[in-house]
């Protein structure tokens, strides 16, 4: 079984749920109440997204990085 690594972006929404998305797989996202469930769910979502796309994977070239910006208010 081949293994691949994916960069997963994790955020917390306004309801306090964790939301995960995979920039290399457009439309591949899920949510959960805790991080353990989120990891399980995003792994399954990645498998489903790859199956739906015929296993086409473009790599993680879309993800550049995370940058913090300070703004005076």
TADAVEN-V668352 format. One line per field, one symbol per residue. psi: psi as a letter, one per 20 degrees, with the letter a starting at -180 (. if undefined). Layout:
psi=???
//
This chain:
psi=pqqqqqpppprpaijjqpppqohinpiorrrrhrhghggghhgghgggggghjkkppiakihpgappppppp.
//
